[in-house]
Amino acid sequence: MTRSPSENDKGQLGRITRALAKVEANEIQAVLLSFLMVFVLMAAYFMLRPVRDAMASDWSREEVGVLWTVTFFVSLFAVIAYGFVISRIPFHRVVPSVYAFFSVSFFAFY
């Protein structure tokens, strides 16, 4: 019996990925790119975290409280706006645009 191309092991990474998750052979590239994007996003967050903590150490408790409150409301507004946009614009256009926006903003802040 011959195996179909989707059943062929495309290397050790493909075997490991299929063993750990229900990922088809044609989905491996998308899964790895998604992982890479999230990894880069989290790496950027952890690079900015010491700066945030250093800034907070110079501020009073009231100023830090205001910072967290403003962050909460800005995040709340951003999630609501994202939900509004994603419900009206095709998903395949919104997601790359959001990644591009944050990439450009990270480079601008750098």
DSSP file (Angstrom, degrees, kcal/mol; ACC not computed):
  #  RESIDUE AA STRUCTURE BP1 BP2  ACC     N-H-->O    O-->H-N    N-H-->O    O-->H-N    TCO  KAPPA ALPHA  PHI   PSI    X-CA   Y-CA   Z-CA
    1    1 A M              0   0    0      0, 0.0     2,-0.3     0, 0.0     0, 0.0   0.000 360.0 360.0 360.0 133.3    0.0    0.0    0.0
    2    2 A T        -     0   0    0      1,-0.0     2,-0.3     0, 0.0     0, 0.0  -0.646 360.0-125.4 -93.4 151.0    1.4    3.4   -0.9
    3    3 A R        -     0   0    0     -2,-0.3     5,-0.0     1,-0.1    -1,-0.0  -0.714  22.6-118.2 -95.1 144.8    1.1    6.4    1.3
    4    4 A S    >>  -     0   0    0     -2,-0.3     3,-1.4     1,-0.1     4,-1.0  -0.372  31.3-105.5 -74.6 160.7   -0.4    9.6    0.2
    5    5 A P  T 34 S+     0   0    0      0, 0.0     3,-0.3     0, 0.0    -1,-0.1   0.824 120.9  57.8 -58.3 -31.3    1.8   12.8    0.1
    6    6 A S  T 34 S+     0   0    0      1,-0.2    19,-0.3    19,-0.0    -3,-0.0   0.754 106.9  49.0 -70.8 -20.9    0.0   14.1    3.2
    7    7 A E  T <4 S+     0   0    0     -3,-1.4    -1,-0.2     2,-0.1     2,-0.1   0.661  88.0 103.1 -89.9 -17.0    1.1   11.0    5.1
    8    8 A N  S  < S-     0   0    0     -4,-1.0     2,-0.5    -3,-0.3    -4,-0.0  -0.418  79.2-118.3 -66.9 137.5    4.7   11.2    4.0
    9    9 A D        -     0   0    0      1,-0.1     3,-0.1    -2,-0.1    -1,-0.1  -0.660  20.6-161.7 -77.1 126.1    7.1   12.4    6.7
   10   10 A K        -     0   0    0     -2,-0.5     2,-0.2     1,-0.3     3,-0.2  -0.085  61.3 -57.8 -99.0  32.9    8.7   15.6    5.4
   11   11 A G  S  > S-     0   0    0      1,-0.2     4,-1.9     2,-0.1    -1,-0.3  -0.536  72.0 -60.7 117.3 175.3   11.5   15.5    7.9
   12   12 A Q  H  > S+     0   0    0      1,-0.2     4,-2.6     2,-0.2     5,-0.2   0.872 129.0  55.5 -65.5 -38.6   11.9   15.4   11.6
   13   13 A L  H  > S+     0   0    0      1,-0.2     4,-2.6     2,-0.2    -1,-0.2   0.910 108.3  49.2 -62.1 -41.9   10.2   18.8   12.2
   14   14 A G  H  > S+     0   0    0      2,-0.2     4,-2.4     1,-0.2    -1,-0.2   0.899 111.5  48.9 -63.3 -41.2    7.1   17.5   10.4
   15   15 A R  H  X S+     0   0    0     -4,-1.9     4,-1.8     2,-0.2    -2,-0.2   0.916 113.3  46.9 -64.8 -43.0    7.0   14.3   12.4
   16   16 A I  H  X S+     0   0    0     -4,-2.6     4,-2.0     2,-0.2     5,-0.2   0.926 112.5  49.7 -65.3 -44.1    7.4   16.2   15.7
   17   17 A T  H  X S+     0   0    0     -4,-2.6     4,-2.1     1,-0.2    -2,-0.2   0.925 112.9  45.9 -61.9 -45.1    4.7   18.7   14.8
   18   18 A R  H  < S+     0   0    0     -4,-2.4    -1,-0.2     1,-0.2    -2,-0.2   0.826 111.7  53.4 -68.4 -29.3    2.2   16.0   13.8
   19   19 A A  H  < S+     0   0    0     -4,-1.8    -1,-0.2    -5,-0.2    -2,-0.2   0.856 115.7  38.3 -72.0 -34.1    3.0   14.0   16.9
   20   20 A L  H  < S+     0   0    0     -4,-2.0     2,-0.3     1,-0.1    -2,-0.2   0.755 126.7  14.6 -88.7 -26.3    2.3   17.0   19.2
   21   21 A A  S  < S-     0   0    0     -4,-2.1     2,-1.9    -5,-0.2    -1,-0.1  -0.945  81.6 -98.5-146.3 162.0   -0.7   18.6   17.5
   22   22 A K        +     0   0    0     -2,-0.3     2,-0.5    -3,-0.1    -4,-0.1  -0.596  65.0 148.7 -83.8  79.8   -3.3   17.8   14.8
   23   23 A V        -     0   0    0     -2,-1.9    -2,-0.1    -6,-0.2     2,-0.1  -0.969  38.9-140.8-119.7 124.9   -1.4   19.6   12.0
   24   24 A E    >>  -     0   0    0     -2,-0.5     3,-1.5     1,-0.1     4,-0.6  -0.385  28.1-108.1 -78.3 161.9   -1.7   18.5    8.5
   25   25 A A  G >4 S+     0   0    0    -19,-0.3     3,-0.8     1,-0.3     4,-0.4   0.860 119.9  53.2 -59.8 -37.1    1.3   18.5    6.2
   26   26 A N  G 34 S+     0   0    0      1,-0.2    -1,-0.3     2,-0.1     4,-0.3   0.554 107.6  53.3 -77.2  -5.6   -0.1   21.4    4.2
   27   27 A E  G <> S+     0   0    0     -3,-1.5     4,-2.4     2,-0.1    -1,-0.2   0.513  81.3  90.0-102.1  -8.2   -0.6   23.5    7.4
   28   28 A I  H <X S+     0   0    0     -3,-0.8     4,-2.7    -4,-0.6     5,-0.2   0.898  86.1  50.4 -61.2 -43.7    3.0   23.2    8.7
   29   29 A Q  H  > S+     0   0    0     -4,-0.4     4,-2.4     1,-0.2    -1,-0.2   0.925 112.6  46.7 -61.4 -44.3    4.3   26.3    7.0
   30   30 A A  H  > S+     0   0    0     -4,-0.3     4,-2.3     2,-0.2    -1,-0.2   0.896 112.8  50.1 -64.5 -40.0    1.4   28.4    8.3
   31   31 A V  H  X S+     0   0    0     -4,-2.4     4,-2.5     2,-0.2    -2,-0.2   0.924 112.2  46.6 -64.6 -44.6    1.8   27.0   11.8
   32   32 A L  H  X S+     0   0    0     -4,-2.7     4,-2.4     2,-0.2    -2,-0.2   0.896 112.9  49.1 -67.2 -39.3    5.5   27.7   11.9
   33   33 A L  H  X S+     0   0    0     -4,-2.4     4,-2.4    -5,-0.2    -1,-0.2   0.898 111.4  49.9 -65.3 -39.5    5.1   31.3   10.5
   34   34 A S  H  X S+     0   0    0     -4,-2.3     4,-2.3     2,-0.2     5,-0.2   0.927 110.9  49.1 -63.4 -44.3    2.4   32.0   13.1
   35   35 A F  H  X S+     0   0    0     -4,-2.5     4,-2.6     1,-0.2    -2,-0.2   0.919 110.8  51.0 -59.8 -43.9    4.7   30.7   15.9
   36   36 A L  H  X S+     0   0    0     -4,-2.4     4,-2.5     1,-0.2    -2,-0.2   0.902 109.7  49.6 -62.1 -42.0    7.5   32.9   14.6
   37   37 A M  H  X S+     0   0    0     -4,-2.4     4,-2.3     2,-0.2    -1,-0.2   0.917 113.2  45.4 -64.5 -43.2    5.3   36.0   14.5
   38   38 A V  H  X S+     0   0    0     -4,-2.3     4,-2.7     2,-0.2     5,-0.2   0.895 111.9  53.3 -67.0 -38.8    4.1   35.4   18.1
   39   39 A F  H  X S+     0   0    0     -4,-2.6     4,-2.5    -5,-0.2    -2,-0.2   0.928 110.4  46.5 -60.0 -45.8    7.7   34.7   19.2
   40   40 A V  H  X S+     0   0    0     -4,-2.5     4,-2.3     2,-0.2    -2,-0.2   0.900 111.9  51.7 -64.5 -40.4    8.9   38.0   17.7
   41   41 A L  H  X S+     0   0    0     -4,-2.3     4,-2.0     1,-0.2    -2,-0.2   0.929 112.7  44.5 -61.8 -45.1    6.0   39.8   19.3
   42   42 A M  H  X S+     0   0    0     -4,-2.7     4,-2.5     2,-0.2    -2,-0.2   0.867 110.9  54.4 -68.8 -35.4    6.7   38.4   22.7
   43   43 A A  H  X S+     0   0    0     -4,-2.5     4,-1.5    -5,-0.2    -1,-0.2   0.910 108.4  49.5 -62.7 -41.1   10.5   39.0   22.3
   44   44 A A  H  X S+     0   0    0     -4,-2.3     4,-1.9     2,-0.2    -2,-0.2   0.905 110.0  51.4 -63.7 -40.8    9.7   42.7   21.6
   45   45 A Y  H  X S+     0   0    0     -4,-2.0     4,-1.6     1,-0.2    -2,-0.2   0.930 110.0  48.4 -61.3 -44.9    7.5   42.8   24.7
   46   46 A F  H  < S+     0   0    0     -4,-2.5    -1,-0.2     1,-0.2    -2,-0.2   0.741 109.5  53.5 -71.9 -20.9   10.3   41.4   26.9
   47   47 A M  H  < S+     0   0    0     -4,-1.5     4,-0.4    -5,-0.2    -1,-0.2   0.846 113.3  42.9 -75.5 -34.2   12.7   43.9   25.4
   48   48 A L  H  X S+     0   0    0     -4,-1.9     4,-2.2     1,-0.2     3,-0.3   0.704  96.4  79.6 -83.0 -20.0   10.4   46.8   26.3
   49   49 A R  H  X S+     0   0    0     -4,-1.6     4,-2.7     1,-0.2     5,-0.2   0.891  89.6  51.1 -59.1 -44.7    9.6   45.4   29.8
   50   50 A P  H  > S+     0   0    0      0, 0.0     4,-2.5     0, 0.0    -1,-0.2   0.873 109.9  51.9 -61.7 -33.8   12.8   46.6   31.5
   51   51 A V  H  > S+     0   0    0     -4,-0.4     4,-2.3    -3,-0.3    -2,-0.2   0.931 110.8  47.5 -65.6 -44.4   12.2   50.1   30.1
   52   52 A R  H  X S+     0   0    0     -4,-2.2     4,-2.3     1,-0.2    -1,-0.2   0.924 113.5  47.7 -61.4 -44.5    8.7   50.1   31.4
   53   53 A D  H  X S+     0   0    0     -4,-2.7     4,-1.5     1,-0.2    -1,-0.2   0.879 110.9  51.2 -65.9 -37.4    9.8   48.9   34.8
   54   54 A A  H  X S+     0   0    0     -4,-2.5     4,-0.7    -5,-0.2    -1,-0.2   0.898 111.1  48.3 -66.4 -39.4   12.6   51.4   35.0
   55   55 A M  H >< S+     0   0    0     -4,-2.3     3,-0.9     1,-0.2     4,-0.4   0.913 109.9  52.4 -65.1 -41.3   10.2   54.2   34.2
   56   56 A A  H >< S+     0   0    0     -4,-2.3     3,-0.9     1,-0.2    -1,-0.2   0.799 100.2  62.1 -67.1 -28.1    7.8   53.0   36.8
   57   57 A S  H 3< S+     0   0    0     -4,-1.5    -1,-0.2     1,-0.2    -2,-0.2   0.752 102.9  51.1 -70.6 -21.2   10.5   53.0   39.5
   58   58 A D  T << S+     0   0    0     -3,-0.9    -1,-0.2    -4,-0.7     2,-0.2   0.542 101.5  79.6 -88.3  -7.6   10.9   56.8   39.0
   59   59 A W  S <  S-     0   0    0     -3,-0.9     2,-0.1    -4,-0.4    -3,-0.0  -0.597  81.5-112.0-101.8 160.0    7.2   57.4   39.4
   60   60 A S     >  -     0   0    0     -2,-0.2     4,-2.1     1,-0.1     5,-0.2  -0.311  36.3-102.0 -79.6 171.1    5.0   57.6   42.5
   61   61 A R  H  > S+     0   0    0      1,-0.2     4,-2.3     2,-0.2     5,-0.1   0.867 122.9  53.3 -62.8 -35.9    2.4   55.0   43.3
   62   62 A E  H  > S+     0   0    0      2,-0.2     4,-2.3     1,-0.2    -1,-0.2   0.912 108.5  48.9 -66.5 -42.3   -0.4   57.4   42.1
   63   63 A E  H  > S+     0   0    0      2,-0.2     4,-2.3     1,-0.2    -2,-0.2   0.892 111.6  48.9 -65.4 -39.0    1.4   57.9   38.8
   64   64 A V  H  X S+     0   0    0     -4,-2.1     4,-2.5     2,-0.2    -1,-0.2   0.903 110.0  52.7 -66.2 -40.0    1.8   54.1   38.3
   65   65 A G  H  X S+     0   0    0     -4,-2.3     4,-2.1     1,-0.2    -2,-0.2   0.906 110.1  47.5 -61.0 -41.6   -1.9   53.6   39.2
   66   66 A V  H  X S+     0   0    0     -4,-2.3     4,-2.8     2,-0.2     5,-0.3   0.901 110.0  54.1 -65.1 -40.8   -2.9   56.2   36.5
   67   67 A L  H  X S+     0   0    0     -4,-2.3     4,-2.4     1,-0.2    -2,-0.2   0.932 110.9  44.6 -58.8 -47.4   -0.6   54.5   34.0
   68   68 A W  H  X S+     0   0    0     -4,-2.5     4,-2.2     2,-0.2    -1,-0.2   0.875 113.5  50.8 -66.7 -36.8   -2.2   51.1   34.6
   69   69 A T  H  X S+     0   0    0     -4,-2.1     4,-2.2     2,-0.2    -2,-0.2   0.928 112.2  45.7 -66.7 -44.9   -5.7   52.6   34.5
   70   70 A V  H  X S+     0   0    0     -4,-2.8     4,-2.7     1,-0.2     5,-0.2   0.906 111.8  52.9 -63.8 -41.3   -5.0   54.4   31.2
   71   71 A T  H  X S+     0   0    0     -4,-2.4     4,-2.5    -5,-0.3    -2,-0.2   0.912 108.4  51.4 -59.8 -42.4   -3.4   51.2   29.8
   72   72 A F  H  X S+     0   0    0     -4,-2.2     4,-2.5     2,-0.2    -2,-0.2   0.943 113.1  43.0 -59.6 -49.3   -6.5   49.2   30.7
   73   73 A F  H  X S+     0   0    0     -4,-2.2     4,-2.5     2,-0.2    -2,-0.2   0.877 114.0  50.2 -70.4 -36.5   -8.9   51.7   29.0
   74   74 A V  H  X S+     0   0    0     -4,-2.7     4,-2.5     2,-0.2    -1,-0.2   0.923 113.1  47.4 -64.5 -42.4   -6.7   52.0   25.9
   75   75 A S  H  X S+     0   0    0     -4,-2.5     4,-2.4    -5,-0.2    -2,-0.2   0.906 111.1  51.4 -64.1 -41.5   -6.5   48.2   25.7
   76   76 A L  H  X S+     0   0    0     -4,-2.5     4,-2.1    -5,-0.2    -2,-0.2   0.930 112.0  46.3 -60.5 -46.0  -10.2   47.9   26.1
   77   77 A F  H  X S+     0   0    0     -4,-2.5     4,-2.8     1,-0.2    -2,-0.2   0.900 111.3  52.6 -62.9 -40.9  -10.8   50.4   23.3
   78   78 A A  H  X S+     0   0    0     -4,-2.5     4,-2.6     2,-0.2    -2,-0.2   0.898 109.5  48.2 -63.5 -40.8   -8.3   48.7   21.1
   79   79 A V  H  X S+     0   0    0     -4,-2.4     4,-2.4     2,-0.2    -1,-0.2   0.911 113.2  47.5 -66.6 -41.7  -10.0   45.3   21.5
   80   80 A I  H  X S+     0   0    0     -4,-2.1     4,-2.2     2,-0.2    -2,-0.2   0.924 113.8  47.6 -64.3 -44.1  -13.5   46.8   20.8
   81   81 A A  H  X S+     0   0    0     -4,-2.8     4,-2.6     2,-0.2    -2,-0.2   0.904 111.5  50.9 -64.0 -41.0  -12.1   48.6   17.7
   82   82 A Y  H  X S+     0   0    0     -4,-2.6     4,-3.0     1,-0.2     5,-0.2   0.914 109.8  49.9 -63.0 -43.1  -10.4   45.4   16.5
   83   83 A G  H  X S+     0   0    0     -4,-2.4     4,-1.3     2,-0.2    -1,-0.2   0.896 111.5  49.0 -61.5 -40.6  -13.6   43.5   16.9
   84   84 A F  H  X S+     0   0    0     -4,-2.2     4,-0.5     2,-0.2    -2,-0.2   0.928 115.2  43.9 -63.5 -45.8  -15.5   46.1   14.9
   85   85 A V  H >X S+     0   0    0     -4,-2.6     4,-2.2     1,-0.2     3,-1.3   0.922 111.6  52.1 -66.9 -44.8  -12.9   46.1   12.1
   86   86 A I  H 3< S+     0   0    0     -4,-3.0    -1,-0.2     1,-0.3    -2,-0.2   0.762 105.6  56.4 -67.1 -23.9  -12.6   42.3   11.9
   87   87 A S  H 3< S+     0   0    0     -4,-1.3    -1,-0.3    -5,-0.2    -2,-0.2   0.647 118.2  32.3 -80.1 -13.3  -16.3   42.0   11.6
   88   88 A R  H << S+     0   0    0     -3,-1.3    -2,-0.2    -4,-0.5    -1,-0.1   0.629 113.4  56.8-116.7 -19.6  -16.4   44.2    8.6
   89   89 A I  S  < S-     0   0    0     -4,-2.2    -1,-0.1    -5,-0.1     5,-0.1  -0.915  96.2 -92.5-116.4 141.7  -13.1   43.7    6.7
   90   90 A P    >>  -     0   0    0      0, 0.0     3,-1.8     0, 0.0     4,-1.7  -0.218  30.7-127.9 -55.7 138.7  -11.9   40.3    5.5
   91   91 A F  H 3> S+     0   0    0      1,-0.3     4,-2.1     2,-0.2    -4,-0.0   0.849 105.3  62.1 -55.5 -40.8   -9.7   38.5    8.0
   92   92 A H  H 34 S+     0   0    0      1,-0.2    -1,-0.3     2,-0.2     5,-0.0   0.600 110.1  41.3 -69.3  -9.4   -6.9   37.9    5.5
   93   93 A R  H <> S+     0   0    0     -3,-1.8     4,-1.1     2,-0.1    -1,-0.2   0.734 113.2  51.0-101.1 -33.0   -6.4   41.6    5.1
   94   94 A V  H  X S+     0   0    0     -4,-1.7     4,-2.5     2,-0.2     5,-0.2   0.941 105.1  53.2 -72.3 -47.6   -6.8   42.7    8.7
   95   95 A V  H  X S+     0   0    0     -4,-2.1     4,-2.4     1,-0.2     5,-0.2   0.929 110.8  44.5 -61.3 -49.9   -4.3   40.3   10.4
   96   96 A P  H  > S+     0   0    0      0, 0.0     4,-2.5     0, 0.0    -1,-0.2   0.877 113.2  53.7 -61.6 -33.1   -1.3   41.2    8.1
   97   97 A S  H  X S+     0   0    0     -4,-1.1     4,-2.5     2,-0.2    -2,-0.2   0.906 108.7  48.1 -65.6 -40.9   -2.2   44.9    8.5
   98   98 A V  H  X S+     0   0    0     -4,-2.5     4,-2.3     2,-0.2     5,-0.2   0.926 112.7  48.2 -65.4 -44.8   -2.2   44.6   12.3
   99   99 A Y  H  X S+     0   0    0     -4,-2.4     4,-2.4     1,-0.2    -2,-0.2   0.916 112.4  49.5 -61.3 -42.3    1.2   42.8   12.3
  100  100 A A  H  X S+     0   0    0     -4,-2.5     4,-2.7    -5,-0.2     5,-0.2   0.912 109.0  52.8 -63.1 -42.4    2.6   45.4    9.9
  101  101 A F  H  X S+     0   0    0     -4,-2.5     4,-2.3     1,-0.2    -2,-0.2   0.935 112.7  43.2 -58.3 -48.0    1.4   48.2   12.1
  102  102 A F  H  X S+     0   0    0     -4,-2.3     4,-2.4     2,-0.2    -1,-0.2   0.865 112.4  53.5 -70.1 -34.4    3.0   46.8   15.2
  103  103 A S  H  X S+     0   0    0     -4,-2.4     4,-2.1    -5,-0.2    -2,-0.2   0.941 111.6  45.3 -62.4 -46.5    6.2   46.0   13.3
  104  104 A V  H  X S+     0   0    0     -4,-2.7     4,-2.5     1,-0.2    -2,-0.2   0.901 112.6  51.4 -63.9 -40.7    6.5   49.6   12.1
  105  105 A S  H  X S+     0   0    0     -4,-2.3     4,-2.5    -5,-0.2    -1,-0.2   0.884 108.6  51.1 -66.6 -36.6    5.7   50.9   15.5
  106  106 A F  H  X S+     0   0    0     -4,-2.4     4,-1.9     2,-0.2    -1,-0.2   0.918 112.3  46.4 -65.2 -41.5    8.4   48.8   17.1
  107  107 A F  H  < S+     0   0    0     -4,-2.1    -2,-0.2     2,-0.2    -1,-0.2   0.894 111.7  52.1 -66.5 -37.8   11.0   50.0   14.6
  108  108 A A  H  < S+     0   0    0     -4,-2.5    -2,-0.2     1,-0.2    -1,-0.2   0.914 111.8  45.4 -64.1 -42.5    9.8   53.6   15.2
  109  109 A F  H  <        0   0    0     -4,-2.5    -1,-0.2     1,-0.3    -2,-0.2   0.818 360.0 360.0 -70.7 -29.4   10.2   53.3   18.9
  110  110 A Y     <        0   0    0     -4,-1.9    -1,-0.3    -5,-0.2    -2,-0.2   0.519 360.0 360.0 -63.8 360.0   13.6   51.6   18.5
